[in-house]
Amino acid sequence: MGRDHYVSKVTKLRENPQVRDFEVFRETNHRKRKMGLPEVYFDHTFIDFLKDNYSRILRAIDKDPGLETHNTISR
Protein backbone atom coordinates (compact mmCIF):
# COMPACT_ATOMS: atom_id res chain seq x y z
CA MET A 1 0.00 0.00 0.00
CA GLY A 2 1.49 3.34 -1.00
CA ARG A 3 1.65 6.47 1.13
CA ASP A 4 -1.22 8.28 -0.61
CA HIS A 5 -3.47 5.23 -0.42
CA TYR A 6 -2.70 4.79 3.31
CA VAL A 7 -3.37 8.47 4.07
CA SER A 8 -6.60 8.32 2.08
CA LYS A 9 -7.86 5.24 3.93
CA VAL A 10 -7.03 6.62 7.40
CA THR A 11 -8.67 9.94 6.51
CA LYS A 12 -11.78 8.19 5.19
CA LEU A 13 -11.95 6.13 8.39
CA ARG A 14 -11.79 9.27 10.53
CA GLU A 15 -14.46 10.99 8.40
CA ASN A 16 -16.80 7.98 8.53
CA PRO A 17 -19.96 8.88 10.48
CA GLN A 18 -19.47 5.82 12.71
CA VAL A 19 -16.17 7.38 13.87
CA ARG A 20 -16.82 11.11 13.43
CA ASP A 21 -20.16 11.08 15.27
CA PHE A 22 -19.32 8.28 17.70
CA GLU A 23 -20.11 10.31 20.82
CA VAL A 24 -23.42 11.52 19.38
CA PHE A 25 -24.58 8.09 18.27
CA ARG A 26 -22.83 6.05 20.96
CA GLU A 27 -26.01 4.95 22.70
CA THR A 28 -27.97 4.33 19.50
CA ASN A 29 -25.18 2.45 17.68
CA HIS A 30 -25.98 -0.75 19.53
CA ARG A 31 -29.06 -1.91 17.63
CA LYS A 32 -29.62 -5.64 17.62
CA ARG A 33 -29.43 -7.76 14.51
CA LYS A 34 -31.79 -10.60 13.73
CA MET A 35 -29.43 -13.03 15.49
CA GLY A 36 -29.46 -10.91 18.65
CA LEU A 37 -25.89 -9.62 18.30
CA PRO A 38 -25.40 -5.85 18.57
CA GLU A 39 -24.23 -3.87 15.53
CA VAL A 40 -21.02 -2.59 17.10
CA TYR A 41 -18.14 -1.68 14.83
CA PHE A 42 -15.93 0.49 17.05
CA ASP A 43 -15.46 0.76 20.78
CA HIS A 44 -14.77 3.85 22.83
CA THR A 45 -11.08 2.97 23.36
CA PHE A 46 -10.40 2.67 19.63
CA ILE A 47 -12.23 5.91 18.81
CA ASP A 48 -10.31 7.80 21.51
CA PHE A 49 -7.02 6.36 20.23
CA LEU A 50 -7.77 7.26 16.62
CA LYS A 51 -8.91 10.80 17.40
CA ASP A 52 -6.05 11.50 19.82
CA ASN A 53 -3.37 10.08 17.51
CA TYR A 54 -4.70 10.88 14.04
CA SER A 55 -1.96 13.36 13.13
CA ARG A 56 0.73 11.11 14.64
CA ILE A 57 -0.58 8.17 12.60
CA LEU A 58 -0.37 10.21 9.40
CA ARG A 59 3.12 11.51 10.20
CA ALA A 60 4.33 7.98 10.99
CA ILE A 61 4.08 6.94 7.33
CA ASP A 62 6.81 9.45 6.41
CA LYS A 63 9.31 8.35 9.06
CA ASP A 64 12.06 5.82 8.55
CA PRO A 65 11.50 3.10 11.19
CA GLY A 66 15.27 2.79 11.58
CA LEU A 67 15.47 6.39 12.80
CA GLU A 68 13.04 6.02 15.68
CA THR A 69 13.84 8.28 18.61
CA HIS A 70 13.13 7.48 22.23
CA ASN A 71 12.22 9.99 24.90
CA THR A 72 14.17 9.49 28.08
CA ILE A 73 13.39 10.83 31.50
CA SER A 74 16.36 12.50 33.14
CA ARG A 75 16.58 12.19 36.90
N, C-alpha and C positions, 0 to 999 in steps of 0.2 A: 504494500500500500504506500503510495507516494505521500509527500508532505501535504500537498493541496487537498488530496482526497481525505486524509486523516483530519485536517483542520475543518473541512466541510462537514464530515460526519459528526465530530464533537460539537460543532456549532449547531447543527441540525438537532442533535440530541438535547442541547441546552434550550433551544427554541421550541421544542416539542411541548404542547400544552400539558402533557402529563408531568413534565419536569417544571416548566415555567410557572404553571399555576398550581403546583403541588400543595402549597399551604392553603389555597382557596378551596381546592377540591378534595383535600385530604380525607375528610369524613365521608364524602360521597363516592370516592374512588373504590370503595370496597363492596360493590354490588356482587350479588351471588350469581354464578352461572347455573345452568341446568343441573350440573352434577353437584352443586352445593359448594364448590370451591370459590373463594372470592377472586375478583378480577384485580389482582394487585401486581403491578409491574415494577414499581420502585418502592423502596422503603425510605424512611426519614433519614437514616444514616447516609445512604447513598446520595440522596438529594443534597444534603448538607455538604458532603464531601465535594460533589461536583460543583456546586455553586461557590464554595469557599476556595476551590483550587482551579477553577476554570482557566484563568490566565496562566497559572503555573503549568497546567497540563498542555496548553498551546505552546508555551515557550520551551517546554521539554523536548519537543520534536526537533528543535534547532540546535540542541546541545549535543556535543560529542560525549557519549557515555564514559569514555576513557578520561575525560577531564572533569569528572565530578568533584566538587569541593565539599568539604565537611566543615560544619561549624563546630568550634570547640569552645568549651566554657573555661575561662581562665580563673584560677582560684588564687 
